[in-house]
Amino acid sequence: MFNWAMPDLGIGIFILIIWEAFWKGIGLWKSAKKGDTLWFVAIFLINFFGIIPIFYLWRTKQLNGAIKDVQNFFTSKFMK
């Protein structure tokens, strides 16, 4: 009668996991480096698709630097 099977979301979930891990890693690294314990704990404990780490980086005016670091990383690794 009804087919309640879940659709195959494998690649979409994988992309979201990579997205979250990437932004969480940058946010944790920058907050630990700066000594922002409260932000570090919030980023570590709360997961919501990178919104908290991106907000932290934006709020502390480090987002543009983080984006430039990522651009430099990818251009140096893949444009040689």
Secondary structure, 3 states (H helix, E strand, C coil): CCCCCCCCCHHHHHHHHHHHHHHHHHHHHHHHHHCCHHHHHHHHHCCCCCHHHHHHHHHCCCHHHHHHHHHHHHHHHHCC
